[in-house]
């Protein structure tokens, strides 16, 4: 059984796949307690793998499935991923904080480490390779991510409910991307569009 916060279909709002229709399986629970976390993932219901598959298959036309949370690596393994692939025929992506090893049969890994800056958590990031490195930017030294091998690198301004702080965060993130051309800007398109 898996503790699931929600399963829903929407557009991917961040990073490389922004704008792509996706089914999101959000796990309940995380091993970090970041001050800036904007995801309400604590609540959840127990679901079997078959129940998860049935819910995902309500969206047969959507090719991308995103495992997210919370922190999905706390709950999944290669058998789980293999079953999802066979029974949903979807491309399986994960969004992870990188503090735990991942199954090797995932199709896409988005690593969003939460260490080494104010507001983040101190648990060590153990992943050193990913398809996409997506960093919430709060002015931290970007050289700390040089050891991570990533095909794509994105900086994302930290969201704040306070409009003034939000504008400050966006401005500093844009300036950082301009100074570090190996990175690209990622915006939370789902917030801009007011979708889930």
C-alpha positions in Angstrom: 0.0 0.0 0.0 1.1 3.5 -0.8 0.1 6.8 0.9 -1.2 9.0 -1.8 -2.1 12.7 -1.4 -3.7 13.1 -4.8 -3.7 11.9 -8.4 -4.7 14.5 -11.0 -4.2 15.5 -14.6 -2.9 18.9 -15.5 -0.1 20.7 -17.4 3.4 20.4 -16.0 4.1 23.8 -14.6 7.9 23.8 -14.1 11.1 23.0 -15.7 11.9 21.2 -19.0 8.4 19.7 -19.5 6.5 23.0 -18.8 3.2 23.0 -20.7 3.1 19.3 -21.3 0.0 17.4 -20.2 0.8 15.0 -17.4 -0.8 12.8 -14.8 0.6 13.6 -11.4 0.8 11.0 -8.6 1.6 13.0 -5.4 2.9 10.9 -2.5 2.1 12.0 1.0 5.2 12.6 3.2 8.7 14.0 2.9 12.0 13.5 4.8 12.7 17.2 4.6 11.1 20.2 6.3 12.1 23.2 4.1 10.8 26.6 5.2 9.7 27.6 1.7 7.8 24.4 0.8 4.6 25.4 -1.0 3.1 21.9 -1.4 0.4 20.6 1.0 1.3 16.9 0.8 0.8 15.8 4.4 -2.7 14.4 4.0 -3.2 11.1 2.1 -5.1 7.9 1.7 -3.7 4.3 1.4 -3.9 3.0 -2.2 -2.7 -0.3 -3.7 -0.6 -0.3 -6.9 -3.7 -1.5 -8.8 -5.8 1.4 -7.5 -3.1 3.8 -8.5 -2.9 2.3 -12.0 -6.7 2.4 -12.3 -6.7 6.1 -11.4 -3.8 7.0 -13.8 -5.6 5.1 -16.6 -8.5 7.4 -16.4 -6.3 9.6 -18.6 -5.2 7.3 -21.4 -4.5 10.1 -23.8 -1.8 11.7 -21.6 1.7 10.2 -22.2 3.6 11.6 -19.2 3.2 10.4 -15.6 5.0 12.4 -12.9 5.8 10.9 -9.5 6.0 13.8 -7.0 5.3 14.7 -3.4 6.4 15.1 -0.7 9.3 12.9 -1.6 8.3 9.9 -3.9 11.7 8.2 -3.5 10.7 7.3 0.1 8.0 4.9 -1.3 8.9 3.6 -4.7 11.2 0.9 -6.1 12.0 -0.7 -9.5 9.0 -3.1 -9.3 6.6 -0.2 -8.7 8.0 1.7 -11.7 8.0 -1.4 -13.9 4.4 -2.1 -13.1 3.4 1.5 -13.8 5.1 1.3 -17.2 3.6 -1.9 -18.3 0.1 -1.2 -17.0 -0.2 2.5 -18.0 2.1 2.7 -21.1 3.3 6.1 -19.9 6.7 7.8 -19.7 7.6 7.8 -16.0 9.2 11.0 -14.5 10.1 11.7 -10.9 10.6 15.0 -9.0 13.0 14.3 -6.1 15.0 16.2 -3.5 17.9 13.7 -4.3 18.4 12.5 -0.7 17.8 8.9 -1.6 18.9 6.5 -4.4 16.3 6.1 -7.2 15.1 3.1 -9.2 17.2 2.8 -12.3 14.2 2.2 -14.7 12.7 5.8 -14.4 12.5 7.6 -17.8 13.2 11.1 -16.5 14.7 12.5 -13.3 14.1 16.0 -12.1 16.4 16.7 -9.2 15.6 19.7 -6.9 18.1 19.6 -4.1 17.2 21.5 -0.9 20.6 21.8 0.8 23.2 24.5 1.2 21.1 27.6 1.4 18.9 29.5 3.9 15.5 27.9 4.3 16.6 24.6 2.9 17.0 21.4 4.7 20.5 20.0 5.8 20.0 16.4 4.7 22.6 15.5 2.1 21.8 15.2 -1.6 23.2 11.8 -2.8 22.2 12.0 -6.4 25.0 13.2 -8.8 23.3 12.7 -12.2 19.9 13.7 -13.5 18.1 14.7 -16.7 17.0 18.0 -15.2 18.5 20.0 -12.3 15.8 22.4 -11.0 17.0 24.7 -8.2 14.8 27.0 -6.1 16.9 30.1 -6.0 17.3 32.2 -2.9 20.7 33.7 -3.6 22.8 30.7 -2.8 26.2 30.0 -4.4 25.5 28.0 -7.6 28.9 26.5 -7.7 27.7 23.9 -5.1 25.8 22.2 -7.9 28.8 21.9 -10.2 29.3 18.3 -9.2 25.9 17.3 -10.4 25.8 16.0 -14.0 22.6 17.3 -15.6 21.4 17.6 -19.2 19.3 20.7 -18.3 19.7 23.3 -15.5 16.9 25.5 -14.3 16.8 28.2 -11.7 13.4 29.0 -10.3 12.5 32.0 -8.1 11.3 31.0 -4.7 7.5 31.6 -4.4 6.4 33.9 -1.7 2.8 34.9 -0.7 4.1 38.4 -0.1 4.0 40.3 -3.4 7.0 42.5 -2.6 9.2 39.5 -1.7 8.0 37.6 -4.7 9.1 40.4 -7.0 12.5 40.6 -5.2 12.9 36.8 -5.6 12.1 36.9 -9.3 14.4 39.8 -10.0 17.4 38.1 -8.3 16.7 34.9 -10.1 16.6 36.6 -13.5 19.9 38.3 -12.6 21.5 35.0 -11.6 20.5 33.4 -14.9 21.9 36.3 -16.8 25.2 35.9 -14.9 25.3 32.1 -15.3 24.3 31.2 -18.8 24.6 27.5 -18.2 21.2 27.9 -16.4 17.8 28.6 -17.7 14.8 30.3 -16.0 11.9 28.2 -14.8 8.7 29.8 -13.8 5.8 28.2 -12.1 3.4 28.4 -15.0 0.6 26.6 -13.1 0.6 29.5 -10.7 0.5 32.1 -13.5 -2.4 30.2 -15.2 -4.1 29.4 -11.9 -4.4 25.7 -12.6 -3.6 22.8 -10.4 
